[in-house]
């Protein structure tokens, strides 16, 4: 008689097409589902739940009230935990993991994993006030601590807890350079041969700092007028960014593509990836860009763990947009327009989703065995 797979409750929060959700989905789709299954516990106002993919792989979806309605949120979770009898709850909502893990402890769930994917930076004082407050309770309810980098883990949990590093794995084969995809996407975007295409992938929020990106782009066009800028994503700052592009006289050269399931094809179309984030727990899109051979210019707020190829530079956001644009030109000159795939380097750095998914399977099995 075949043993039932271990079913893990994953607290994902709002599924709105963000990076953390994609990280969880990457693990889910690459696991051995005869051993491990995921239940996705999501806020009921989620707008981008990949239901077909989850259900077809044997996963389940449970909607609960958003954490803003704290009473309803806790009540929904307690009812769900009591009904499903989980042995493992794995929370991905960073400092907010305090809330579901508190309920999980009260419900008697023995294994409670807090997984931190993010950090903080000056500029979001309301959000940071909440983060710093919740940090005080970050170690009260988890039994285990996880993060994609040492920095992200220690930022939330401190130096004294045993920390499990689980890389945000990807399938490198998806991002191998493909000239056919490059020509197809550039044609669809109206980007002619010889046009320099700067790119960025991320939600249009303060964290991703696309305001600074557009200022860099405006300066880059002064150096090389035949250039365009592509942003893959959406978010609350979209209108503000369009107005800024107009003020900077680059609106006609700004291309915006809403979230796409084929982001790897758009990496092929780019000539440089610019990633000036105000903060990141890791910054997986910078890793994906490097697989496809793109030169990458990132802020020094993005952890150095993403630096895996010769053509990536890290700059301070205190430098002027002009200084960033000049370094971008120098980096482009170094690459000389050549595109090399860095699949092997990314795999050796530990970002293969197949290996990391297997590692996660082993972690769950070991934790259950040790109960």
N, C-alpha and C positions, 0 to 999 in steps of 0.2 A: 504493500500500500504506500503510495507516494505521500511524502510529508508535505503539509501545507507550507507555502512560503511565509517568511516573516513579513508581517504587514506593518509598515512604519508610517506614523502620522506626521506629515510634513506641514508645518505652519508656514504658509507662503504670503499671507496678507493679501494685498490688492494685486491681482494679476492684470497689469495694464501694459504689458509688452516691455517691461524693464529687464535689465541685465541679470539681476538675481534670479528672476523667474526662469530665464533661459538657462542659467547655470543648473538649477534644479532639474529642468527638463532634460538637459544633456545627460545628467546622471541617470535619470529615470529611463530614458530610451536605450541606454547602453548597459543596463543591469541584466543579469540573468534572472528573469521573472519567475523562474521555477524556484528560486531561492529567496528573492526579495521582491516585495511589492510596495508601492507608495499609495497612500491616501493623501490627496491634496486638500488641505483645509484653507479655504480662501474667503475673503470678505465678500459679502453679498452684492457689493457695488462694483465688483471686478468687471472690466470691459473687454478683456482679451484672454479668455480661458481656452487653451487648446484642447477642447473637450474630445474631439475625435481621436487625437493622438493618445490622450491619456486613457480613454475607455478602451480603445482597440488593443492597448498593451496590458490590459488587466487592472489598470489603476482605477481609483474611485475619486469622486469630487464631492466635498461637503462644503456647503456655504454657511457662513456664520455672520452675525452682525459685525460691523466694523468696530475696531477697538475704541473709536471715539464715543461709541455708546457702551461705555465700560460695563454697566450692569448687564445689558443684553448679551454682550460679548462673552462675559464670564459664564453666564447662564447657558448659552448655546454650547460653549466648549465643555462645560461640566456634563451636560446631557450627552453630548457626543462621546466623550471619554468613557462615561459610564456604560453606554450602550456597546461600544466597540471593544473594550477590554484590551487596549494597546499595551504593549510592554515597552515600546520606544516612541517618544515624541521628539521630533527634530525640528527646531524652530530657526527660521531664516530671516527674522525681521529685526535683526541687529539689536539695538538697545531695547526695543520694544518686546524682545523675547521674554523679558521679566513677566509680562502679563499672562501669556499662555502657559508658561512654565510654572507659574504660581498655581494656576488651576490644575495643571498636570500633577504637581506634587500633592495637592489636596485630594485629587482623585486616586492617589496611590500608584501612579505610573512609575515604575522603578528606574527607567533609563530616560533621562531628560537632557537632550543635547542643545546647547546654545551655540549657534553658528553665526559668527559676526562677519559680514561682508563689507563693512564700511568704516569710515572714521568721521572726522569733522574738520571744519576750517572756519576762520573768521568770515563773517558776512551773512550768516543765517542765525542771528542771535536768538530768535524764538525757538528754532529747531535745536540749536545748541544748548539752550537752557534746559530743554527737556532731556536731551542726550546726557548732559552732565549730571542731571538729577537721577536718571535711570541707571547710570553707571554705578551709583552707590549700591544698587541692589543686584548688579549683574551676576554676582557669585552666590546669591542666596538660594536660588531654586534649581539651577542646573546640576546634573551629576557629572557631565562631561562638557568640554569646551573645544570648539572647532573654529578654524579660520583658513582663508586661502593663503595668507602670508603671516609671518611672525609679527610684523608690524600691526596688522589689523587685529590680530588676536590679543597682543599685549596692550593695545590701546584701550580695549574694553575690559579685559579680564585681569590685567596686571601681570607681574613677573613670576608670581609664586604658584600659579595653577599649572598642572600638566596640560599642555596644549597640543591638540591634534591638528596637524597641517594637512589639509586636503586641497590640492590644487584645483582650480577651476578648469577642468579639462575640456578640450575641444577635439573634434575630428579633423586633424590636419589636412587630410585628403580633400576636404571641402574647399580649402583655401589655397590649394596649389595654383600657381599662376596659369591662367588660361587666356590665350590671346583671342580666341574666338569669342569668349564671353566679354572681353574688353571691347572689341569692335562693336558687338551687338548693343551693349549698354550705352556706350558713347554715342552711337547713332540714335538710340532711343531718346537720349538726353539732349541731343542737338549739339554735341561737343565734337568739333572738327579735329582732324589730325593736326598736330602741332600746337593745340591748345593745352595749356598746363591746367590740370584739374586737381585742386586741393580738396581733401575730403575729411569728414568728421562723422562719427556715428554716436548717437546718444540722445536721450530725452532732452527737450529744450527746457532745461531748468538751470538754476544758478550753479549747481554743482558742476555741470558740464562746461560752463563758461564760454558758450558760443558767442557772447557779446565780444569777448576779447579775440576770439577766432576771426570775427568779421573785421575787427580793427587790424589784425595781422594781414588779412586778405587785402584790405584796402591799400596797405603799404606795399604788399607784394605786387599789386597791379601797377604801382608806380615804377617798380623795377622791371616788371615784365607785363606789359599791358594785355597780352593775349593769354588771359587766365580766367578760370571760373572756379567757383566754390560750391561743393556739394555737401549738404547735410542730410543724413539719413535719420529720421526720427520725427517725433512730434512732441507737444507739450505746451504748458501754459505760457511760455515766453515766445511762442511763434510769431504773434503779431508784433511784439516789441522788436524782435530780430529783423523782421521785414521792414519796419519803420527805420531801424538803425541802418540797414543796408541802403535804404533810400537816402538817408542823410549823408552817408559815406560815398554816395554815387556809385554803388556797386550792386544795386538791386537787380539790374538786368542780367548780371552775371552770377546771381545767387540761385542755386538749384536746390529745391527741397523735395525729398521723397519720403512719404510716410513709411512707417515700419513695414519691412518686407521680410518674407521668409527666405529670400535669396540674397542676403546681404553679401555673401561671398562674391557674387558676380559684380557687385558695385565696387568692391575692393580692387578688382581687376581693372576697372575703368579709371581709377584714380592714379595720380602721379606722385602724390605725397599725402601722408596722413598727419593731421595736426590735432593734438589732444591736450588742450590747455586747461584741464580740469582743476577746480579749486580743491578737490579732494577725491580720493579713490581708495577703496579697500584693496584693489588690484588694478583693474582696468583691462579686462579681457580683450576688448576690441583692439588694443595696441598689440597684443600677442597675435591676434588673427591677421592684422595688417602685415605683420612681419613675416608670417608664413608665406603670404603672397608676394613677398619681395619688396614691399613698399618702404621707402624711407619714412621714418617717424620722428616727429618733433613733439615732445611732450613737456608738460610742466613738471617741476621737481616735486610737486605734490602727488604725482603718480609714483607708486613704489618702484624702486630700481629692479625688483624681481622681474619686471616685464622686459628688461633689456637683454635681448638674446641674439641680436645680429649686429653687424658692424655699422649699420646705417640708422641708428637711433640716437637722438640727442635730447638732453634734459636741460631745460632753461627755467629760470626764476620768473614768476609772474610780475616781479618788480621791474624787470626790464621793459623797455618800450616796445610797442608793436613793431616799430621800425627795426629794432634789434632782432626780434624774432624773424621778421621777413628776410633780413640779411642772412641769418643763419640758415634759414630754409633754402635760400638760393645756393649757399655754399654746399649744403648737404646734397642738393640736386646735382650740383656740378660733380661731386664725388662719385655719385652713382652713375653718372654719364648716361642716364636714360635706360640702363640695363635692368632687367628684372630677373632675379634668381629666386627660386623657391627655397625656403629655409625650413622645410618639413622636418628634416633630421634633427636640426638644432632645437626646435621646439619640443620634439619628442624626448630628446636627451635631457632637456631642462625639466621634464616631469609633467608636461601639459597634455599628454595623450589621454583622451577620455576613456579609452578602453582600459588602460592601466589604472587610472584613478577610480573608475567605476568598480573594478575588481577589488581595489583597496577598500572602498566603502562597503562592499559586500562583506569582506573579511572583518571589518570593524563591527558591523552589526552582529554578525554571527558570533564573534568573540564576546561581545557584550552580553548577548543572550546566554551564552554558555557559562559566563561567569556569575550569573544571577544565583 
